[in-house]
Every structure is written in structure tokens, then in C-alpha cells.
């Protein structure tokens, strides 16, 4: 489990995983998640499950700090994430 605090306008690192699935739960703020070529708007208490091989990144599109909890399984440790360049372009 990871707690993410994102300032307005901040985008998370775009990535996919070799083995780990993730579920993102927005606690506070206005957030967009990009899943491959699809952008989904999320509001507080929205959750989205992302399969391991789906490219993803989050962006705070609101005017206040966003709070998101990310749950990942299985616990794979370092080396499972593949970072992606120019994902939002």
C-alpha cells in the first residue's frame, strides 16, 4: 500500500508492471488516470483496478492537494515497475 499526496498539476511517473496489479482509491481531490490511451476522471472515493501490463499515470487536475491510496498485489519488491517516457504527450 502506498499513500500518495499530489500537489495541483503534478503527474505521477507513468509505468506498467511485470507482475503487480494495482488499485487506486482517491481519498480527496480531483484526479485523472490515464490508462494506455484512455483518460478517466476520478473524484473522492472512486477506485480503479489496473492490470499489471496496462500503462498508467495519475494527474492532479484540481486546485488543491490530492490524496490517493495505491494498493498493489502481489508484493513483488523493486524491479517490477517499467517506467515510461512521454506518456501524457
Residue, then its C-alpha position, 0 to 999 in steps of 0.5 A: x500500500x502506498x499513500x500518495x499526496x499530489x500537489x495541483x498539476x503534478x503527474x505521477x511517473x507513468x509505468x506498467x508492471x511485470x507482475x503487480x496489479x494495482x488499485x487506486x482509491x482517491x481519498x480527496x481531490x480531483x484526479x485523472x488516470x490515464x490508462x494506455x490511451x484512455x483518460x478517466x476522471x476520478x473524484x473522492x472515493x472512486x477506485x480503479x483496478x489496473x492490470x499489471x501490463x496496462x500503462x498508467x499515470x495519475x494527474x492532479x487536475x484540481x486546485x488543491x492537494x490530492x490524496x490517493x491510496x495505491x494498493x498493489x498485489x502481489x508484493x513483488x519488491x523493486x524491479x517490477x515497475x517499467x517506467x515510461x517516457x512521454x506518456x501524457x504527450 
